[in-house]
Amino acid sequence: MIKLNLPVLFAQKGIRVADADRLTDMGRTTLYRLYNNEVTRIDFASLERLCKLLDCTPGDIILYEDDGQTDSQKKEPTN
C-alpha cells in the first residue's frame, strides 16, 4: 500500500493544512485529500511544492507499506 506521510511531516514542522494552503498556493481541498490519504495519484508539481514546504524529498512524503498480499489475492473472486 502506498501512503502519504503528511500528517507526521506537518506535525514535525508545526504546519497545519490551512498554513500549507497559504504557503504553497495549493487548494485546501486538495491538501486535505492528500493529508487524509484520500487520493489515488499526485501531481509532480504538487509533490514539488510539498517538498519545498517541508524541506524534504519525495521519499519522505510517499511511503510504501507491504500489506502481505500478492496481486492475485487482492482481486475479487469471480462467480
C-alpha positions in Angstrom: 0.0 0.0 0.0 1.3 3.5 -0.9 0.5 6.1 1.7 1.4 9.8 2.1 3.2 10.7 5.3 1.9 14.3 5.5 0.3 14.1 9.0 3.7 13.2 10.5 5.7 15.7 8.5 3.2 18.5 9.1 3.3 17.8 12.8 7.1 17.7 12.9 7.2 21.1 11.2 4.3 22.6 13.1 2.3 23.2 9.9 -1.5 22.9 9.6 -3.3 22.3 6.4 -4.5 25.9 6.4 -0.9 27.0 6.6 0.1 24.8 3.7 -2.8 26.1 1.7 -1.5 29.6 2.1 2.2 28.8 1.7 2.0 26.5 -1.3 -0.8 28.1 -3.3 -2.5 24.6 -3.5 -6.2 24.3 -2.9 -7.3 23.5 0.6 -9.5 20.6 -0.6 -6.5 19.1 -2.5 -4.3 19.4 0.6 -7.0 17.8 2.9 -7.4 14.9 0.5 -3.6 14.4 0.3 -3.3 14.8 4.1 -6.0 12.2 4.7 -4.7 9.7 2.1 -7.9 10.1 0.0 -6.1 10.3 -3.3 -5.1 7.8 -6.0 -2.5 10.0 -7.7 -0.4 13.0 -7.0 0.8 15.6 -9.5 4.6 16.2 -9.7 4.0 20.0 -9.3 2.1 19.3 -6.1 4.8 16.9 -4.8 7.4 19.5 -5.6 5.6 22.2 -3.7 5.2 19.9 -0.7 8.9 19.0 -0.8 9.8 22.7 -0.8 7.4 23.5 2.1 8.6 20.6 4.2 12.2 20.7 3.2 12.2 17.0 2.3 12.4 14.6 -0.6 9.6 12.7 -2.3 10.7 9.6 -0.5 9.9 11.3 2.8 6.4 12.0 1.7 5.5 8.8 -0.1 5.7 5.6 1.9 5.3 2.0 0.8 3.8 -0.4 3.3 3.7 -4.1 2.4 0.2 -5.4 3.2 1.4 -9.0 2.8 -1.0 -9.8 -0.1 0.0 -10.7 -3.6 -1.8 -9.1 -6.5 -3.8 -12.3 -7.2 -5.0 -12.3 -3.5 -6.3 -8.7 -3.9 -8.6 -9.5 -6.8 -12.3 -10.2 -6.1 -13.2 -13.8 -6.7 -15.3 -14.4 -9.8 -18.5 -16.4 -9.6 
